[in-house]
């Protein structure tokens, strides 16, 4: 009986905002890596004569914007 009550007490002390902060930092790091790789690919295509890169730039920028907006959306949605 005491063991079961102890587990319930441990579950009540979990802080969801700490978990979300960790996930938020992971999303920002992933966004930075994707941004650097995407910028390199776009620069490579542009320097090798591909003149129609507007679509690539729009997709790259939209993906990064989606990551930032998802972070803000979840923070607002769950009230963290």
C-alpha positions in Angstrom: 0.0 0.0 0.0 2.8 2.4 0.8 4.6 1.7 -2.4 1.5 2.5 -4.4 1.0 5.8 -2.7 4.6 6.7 -3.2 4.2 6.3 -7.0 1.2 8.5 -7.0 3.1 11.2 -5.2 5.9 11.0 -7.7 3.5 11.4 -10.6 2.1 14.6 -9.1 5.4 16.3 -8.9 6.2 16.0 -12.6 6.5 19.4 -14.2 5.2 19.5 -17.8 6.8 22.8 -18.6 10.3 21.4 -18.0 9.6 18.6 -20.5 8.2 21.1 -23.0 11.3 23.4 -22.6 13.5 20.4 -23.6 11.4 19.6 -26.6 11.4 23.3 -27.6 15.2 23.4 -27.5 15.3 20.2 -29.6 13.0 21.8 -32.2 15.2 24.9 -32.4 18.3 22.9 -32.9 16.6 20.9 -35.6 15.5 24.1 -37.2 19.0 25.5 -37.2 20.4 22.3 -38.8 17.7 22.3 -41.4 18.3 26.0 -42.1 22.0 25.5 -42.6 21.6 22.5 -44.9 18.8 24.2 -46.8 20.9 27.4 -47.3 23.8 25.3 -48.6 21.6 23.4 -51.1 20.1 26.6 -52.3 23.4 28.3 -52.7 24.8 25.3 -54.5 21.9 25.3 -57.0 22.2 29.0 -57.5 25.9 29.0 -58.0 25.6 26.2 -60.6 23.3 28.1 -62.8 19.8 27.0 -61.7 17.9 30.3 -62.0 14.5 29.0 -60.8 15.2 28.8 -57.1 12.3 30.9 -55.8 10.3 27.7 -55.1 13.2 26.1 -53.2 13.6 29.3 -51.1 9.9 29.5 -50.3 9.8 25.8 -49.2 12.9 26.2 -47.1 11.7 29.4 -45.4 8.2 27.9 -44.9 9.6 24.8 -43.2 11.6 26.9 -40.8 8.6 29.1 -40.1 6.4 26.1 -39.5 8.8 24.8 -36.8 8.8 28.2 -35.0 5.0 28.5 -35.2 4.5 24.9 -34.0 6.5 25.7 -30.9 4.4 28.8 -30.2 1.2 27.0 -30.9 1.9 24.2 -28.5 3.0 26.5 -25.8 -0.2 28.5 -26.1 -2.4 25.5 -26.5 -1.2 23.8 -23.3 -0.7 27.0 -21.4 2.9 26.5 -20.6 
